[in-house]
C-alpha cells in the first residue's frame, strides 16, 4: 500500500491491515460468442461507443475476426474524451468522429439525421440500460446493439482464507454506474456464500 494512500495513516496509527481488492473485472467476449449475435461488421458504416472500453473491444473483436476497419468508418462518441481516445487506433479526423457536447447521445441526433444511409452498430457491455437504444428508435435512428464485453466478479483464491473483520466498498455510489453496482451486489452475494461455506468447514 502506497504511503500516499489515506489508509496508510490509519494502518500505522491503529495497527490494522488494509487489503485492497478489485471486486470486478472486465473481460471481452470471444469470437464464437460474438458470432452467435449474427453481427457482420462489414455491414456497418458507423460505430456508437459510450466508453474507452467500448473502443478497445470493438477493435479487439475486429482484429480477432480479421476484419479490417475501413478508413470510411464513422464514430459517434458519448464525449470528447472518448472520441479523442480513438487516436489510439485511427487517424483522427473530425469529419468521421462525432462527439456529444453534454455526454448525451441526444446531442448526436442532428449529425445522424444528416446521414440517413448510415448503418449503426452500438458497442455495449452485457449489463446495460436500453434507454439510449430506445431513444434512437424514437428518433427513427436504427441501431444494432452489440455486446462485446462483460463485467464479472473476481475469483477469490482457494488457498487464501477469507478472514476479514470489516469490508468496505469504497465510494461505490459515486464511482460506479447503476448497472455496475448490480455486478458489485452480485459479487458481494457470491462472497457471502463463500464465507458461509468457509466458516462451516472451519468450525463444524
Buried (B, 14 or more C-beta within 10 A) or exposed (E): EEEEEEBEEEEEEEEEEEEEEEBBEBEBBEEEBBEEEEBEBEEBBBBBBBBBBBBBBBBBBBEEBEEEBEEEBBBBBBBEEBBBBBEEBBEBEEEBBBBBEEEEBEBBBEBBEEBEEBEBBBBBBBBBEEEBBEBBEEEEBEBBBBBBBBBBBEEBEEEEEBEEEEEEBEEEEEEBEEBBBEBBEBBBEBBEEBBEEBEEEEEE
